[in-house]
Amino acid sequence: MEAIKKDQMIPGRRTVLRLAAVLGAVGLTRLLTAGDAQTPGRPATGTPQAGAPAAGPRPEALPRRPSAYRLSPMTEFQPPDGRPARLSVRKEPLLEMPDLGHSMVLTFDDGPDPHYTPGILKTLRAHDVRAMFFVCGEMATGQRDLLREMADDGHIVGNHTWSHPELPKLGPGRIRAEMERTSEVIERTLGRPPVWFRAPYGSWNRHTFEIGADLGMEPLAWTVDTLDWKSPGTGRIVRTVLDGAAPGVVVLSHDAGGDRSQSVAALRNYLPELLSEGYGITVPRP
């Protein structure tokens, strides 16, 4: 009889041990889940949906990079206009905008500059037209009010690197740092990242296209170069723009990088002429 009791005790003890193991696992799971839920910025864990990106490493495990910009996977980021952030990698920059009808695009590089950018903004505002400003991060970081003024007036603020280097002479890491730092300044100032990029000097290579696409930016060059950086004279700049006017044309000018008083004066002359000829002055909407 005593032997029978001992044999009956063995399954009961095993059951208790199993139950304790299960309860311990549940408690541990709850503890780990609670820890994740209290970590700011971490998504809730669970089975990923079909097509969803795999979870990345914890922030502390990420390698150090020149900028913290876009450490999260780009597939998780959607620009405010709903355009997919993962863009196709182009082999050449866009040179014109043929889908804008009888319109042209005016672009200004290297700023913002407190001496010349306000004059350009004033002229654009007086004629109620929009333009594109490709800014350098080292200029923009000290002129954030001008960035906000551009955005408030409906202009597009694009990325023109941080320090205006010739990108093909740099390694991929340096190229990414130049582009990321400027995108970070723009996004922190305006609340949204740039979706257009222009390489300084018009110097492109495979890395600039790949990195730009990875950061959600399309590459834009130009059709008409005013050569205003050479200070050819206000009249020469005006003639260059008017002679090159055509639907879809992208005009390159500068609002920084030297004495740009001729660029400011030329805009006051050629803009009303373009409008009187029936051209719309607008910006692309990718």
C-alpha positions, 0 to 999 in steps of 0.5 A: 500500500505504501508503494502504491502511494509513492508511485502516485506521488511521482506524477503529481510532483511532475505536474507541479514542476511542469506548472511551475516552469510554465508560470515562470516562463509566462512571468519572464515573458511579461517582464520582457514585454513590459520592458520593451513597452516602456522603451521610447521609440521602440515598436511593439514586438510581435509577428511581422506582417507579410512584406513588412521589413525585418526588425533592425538592431537595437540603437546601441548596436548600430555602428557609429556614423558621421550623422544620426540621420536616417538610422531607422530603415528607409522602408519605414519612412514615408515622405509627407506627400506619400511618395515611396522613400525607396526610390529607383537609383538613376544613372543621370540627373533630371535636366528638365521638367517636361510635365509642367506644361508651359512652365519653367523652374527657377533654382538657386544654389549655395544659400541661404545668404542673409545678404542676397536670399531675402531679395530673391524671396521678395521678388518671387513673393511680389510675383506670387511664384515658387522656386527651388532653393538648394541649400548648403548645410553649413549655410542653412544651420545659421539661417534657419529663419530663411529656411522657414521663410522659403517653406512658408512661401511655398518654395522647395528646399533641396539638399546641396550637401553640407560644405559644397565639395566635389563629391566624386573625389570623396569616398561613399562615407564622406558623401553620405555624411555631406548629404545626411547632415544637410537633410537633418538640418532641413528636417529639424527646421521644417519638419520634413526632409528634402526630396530633391538633391543637387550635386555641387558643380554638377559632379555626379557619380554612382555613389551620389545617385545611390545615396541620394535615392537611399535618403529619399531624394531625386537628383536634379541638374539644370537646363540653362546655366546663368553663369552668375557666379562669374558676375557677367553683369546683370544684363548678360544674366537676363539675356541668358535666361530669356534666350534659354526660356522654353517649357520645362526648362530648369534655370540655375542661379545662385543666392550665395557663394560670393557677391550675388547682387547681379543675380538679385537684380537680374531676377527682378528684370527677367521674371516679369518678362517670362510671365508676360511671355506666358510662362508659368514659374512653378516647382515640381511635385514628385 
